[in-house]
Amino acid sequence: MATPLSDISLSPLKTIAVVGLGTMGTGITEVLARAGREVVGIDISEAAAARCVAALESSTARAVERGRLTQRERTDVLARVRTSTDLVAAADADLVVEVAPESYETKQQILRELDGIVRPGAILATGTNALSVTRLAADSAHPERVLGLHFFNPAQAMRLVEIVASVLTAPQAVEAVTDLALELGKEPVAVGDRPGFVADGLLFGYLNQAAAMYEGRYASREDIDAAMRLGCGLPMGPLALLDLIGVDTARTVLEAMYAESRDRLHAPAPILKQLSEAGLTGRKAGRGFYTYEAPGSGTVVRDALTPPAGDVLAPGRPVRSVGVAGSGTMASGIAEVFAKAGYEVVLAARSAEKAQAAKARIGKSLSRSVDKGRLTAEAAAQTLDRITATGSLDDFAEVDLAVEAVAEDLAVKQQLFAALDKVCKPGAILATTTSSLPVVACARATSRPHEVIGMHFFNPAPAMKLVEVVRTVLTEDDVHATVREVCVRIRKHAVDCGDRAGFIVNALLFPYLNNAVKMVQDHYASLDDIDAAMKLGGGYPMGPFELLDVVGLDVSLAIEKVLHREFRDPGLAPAPLLEHLVAAGCLGRKTGRGFREYARR
């Protein structure tokens, strides 16, 4: 017999049972107890229950030391928590949150047992991030009181809570749990029932692609992680994050996502299975993609895959002067970076007027740095004096390194490289800043393809630390070594990658953005909820739709088309909604309307 909806109380949920006292269960227990709730922690393992209590004692003691709790408050928090190894201890709970291992069999058994223990008005919440809440609820005698309550790790710090209602869930249950989340100081986001929900649904596809990129030996683990931290402002690189989450957990989530979507991007990379079955599950095991000081430690130690402390490269070529071709934001930013580092810079545009305008833009940028105390007025003046603005490529005749920063159009770039080939002296290195086009196609437009390389700066170039250094199959070792040395001198972090679409950052970033568009297109979640989920649950500096509007929907679409054409994966096909917005001229902030509308300046 179903629970009458009136039995599901909207009064505050005061007594809460947490079933499963691992890392997440312990974190949820602390959050609840510190918010004044009576908490019953339940685990079949007495050792797990003891570890939970010890962790609470330790974390609350640290809170007292840091002035975040008084000793009296700490005593009260600890007094509100009791533990048990018997589910019967949940009998008086208003809400039960299970965070048992990700297994239908395990979770369904717990929910069935709870059906015969808790009172009729109690709410049962599953903390799953990979399994179907509907399937779990359907196995309960009272499916209308079952929902998903997905906290993020560490529960004490992460503000996002995803609340997952199945088609069977009573609205009163959703309302009561939403109110609880707000009282806990969390940001509740209502999502539909599909594996991964919003945050993990977007996050794990990206993590999976990063694992596959590493497995394919496209780039080192260190370079993949550094690229995403420095190029996207993420708090952790994807492989380090997989180690933190648990490689086995990630594999479970991806298996569930793939079972529903049949999207190859969700099919777990084979390396996840290999590491899982070898017991190399990440930090908790002391080894995963990286090696750690001890099981449970976050301190990475050197292993056989750790690169040498200093780059072991072929001797490079001397670089004293640099030519930058282009007059846009990227070209002026790159010229500023080189000039600040002491290089003599020739900034060439299609006309002397455009070149002077670009130099004036650099002058304004330097003035802002002076105003903010980052640069002295004297250093700014010296930097600007090192830049010669010109309307002719002929002034590149004596540069040691020529950097192309013109429109992202292969025909335009090839024409420019053919011109650079004729103008630049023998031995000069030619570099393209392309973010998505084949570097080798630019190289083949010259008589010196062995001296052509990619230097993908990120916008704004003066602020962003990352440069993707892209070797083609023809690039000589000393050319690569020279560019790496130059990156050190201009204080950029160089990562090495091969010549394929998207390199590291865009190849991982844009499928994630595309999948976010598909979520909205499918009416799964709103723009605001998806942006909030990724900022609060993933630690992203911007939500995907904020970022798309900043980058430009036309630019994003062009990159996604290049990725789809290169890898031929149906999952990489641009979302039709993105194509429609671009066709309508809704390109983001620059046009005043993209996924959102903006006030015109």
TARAUR-V889376 format. One record per backbone hydrogen bond with DSSP energy under -1.0 kcal/mol. NH is the residue of the N-H (numbers start at 0). CO is the residue of the C=O. Records with the same first field share a line. If there is no record, write none. Layout:
NH=CO ; CO
//
This chain:
6=3
7=4
8=6
13=11
15=37
16=94
17=39
18=96
19=41
25=21
26=22
27=23
28=24
29=25
30=26
31=27
32=28
33=29
35=32
36=31
37=13
38=79
39=15
40=81
41=17
42=83
48=44
49=45
50=46
51=47
52=48
53=49
54=50
55=51
56=52
57=53
58=54
59=55
60=56
61=57
62=58
63=59
64=60
65=61
66=63
67=62
68=62
73=69
74=70
75=71
76=72
77=73
78=74
79=75
80=77
81=38
83=40
88=85
89=86
90=87
92=89
93=14
94=14
95=122
96=16
97=124
98=18
102=100
106=102
107=103
108=104
109=105
110=106
111=107
112=108
113=109
114=110
116=113
117=113
121=118
122=93
123=144
124=95
125=146
126=97
135=131
136=132
137=133
139=136
144=141
145=142
146=123
147=163
148=125
149=161
156=153
157=153
160=186
161=149
162=188
163=147
164=190
168=165
169=143
173=169
174=170
175=171
176=172
177=173
178=174
179=175
180=176
181=177
182=178
183=179
184=181
185=180
186=158
188=160
190=162
193=191
196=193
200=195
201=197
202=198
203=199
205=201
206=202
207=203
208=204
209=205
210=206
211=207
212=208
213=209
214=210
215=211
216=213
217=212
223=219
224=220
225=221
226=222
227=223
228=224
229=225
230=226
232=228
233=227
240=236
241=237
242=238
243=239
244=240
245=241
246=280
249=245
250=246
251=247
252=248
253=249
254=250
255=251
256=252
257=253
258=254
259=255
260=256
261=257
265=262
271=268
273=269
274=270
275=271
276=272
277=273
278=275
279=274
280=278
281=286
282=242
284=281
286=281
287=289
291=285
292=298
295=282
296=293
300=290
305=302
321=343
322=400
323=345
324=402
325=347
331=327
332=328
333=329
334=330
335=331
336=332
337=333
338=334
339=335
340=336
341=338
342=337
343=319
344=385
345=321
346=387
347=323
348=389
354=350
355=351
356=352
357=353
358=354
359=355
360=356
361=357
362=358
363=359
364=360
365=361
366=362
367=363
368=364
369=365
370=366
371=367
372=369
373=368
374=368
379=375
380=376
381=377
382=378
383=379
384=380
385=381
386=383
387=344
389=346
394=391
395=392
396=393
398=395
399=320
400=320
401=428
402=322
403=430
404=324
408=406
412=408
413=409
414=410
415=411
416=412
417=413
418=414
419=415
420=416
421=417
422=418
423=419
427=424
428=399
429=450
430=401
431=452
432=403
442=438
443=439
444=441
445=442
450=447
451=448
452=429
453=469
454=431
455=467
456=454
462=459
463=459
466=492
467=455
468=494
469=453
470=496
475=449
479=475
480=476
481=477
482=478
483=479
484=480
485=481
486=482
487=483
488=484
489=485
490=487
491=486
492=464
494=466
496=468
499=497
502=499
505=501
506=501
507=503
508=504
509=505
512=508
513=509
514=510
515=511
516=512
517=513
518=514
519=515
520=516
521=517
522=519
523=518
529=525
530=526
531=527
532=528
533=529
534=530
535=531
536=532
539=533
546=542
547=543
548=544
549=545
550=546
551=547
552=586
555=551
556=552
557=553
558=554
559=555
560=556
561=557
562=558
563=559
564=560
565=561
566=562
567=563
571=568
572=569
578=574
579=575
580=576
581=577
582=578
583=579
584=581
585=580
586=584
587=592
588=548
590=587
592=587
593=595
597=591
//
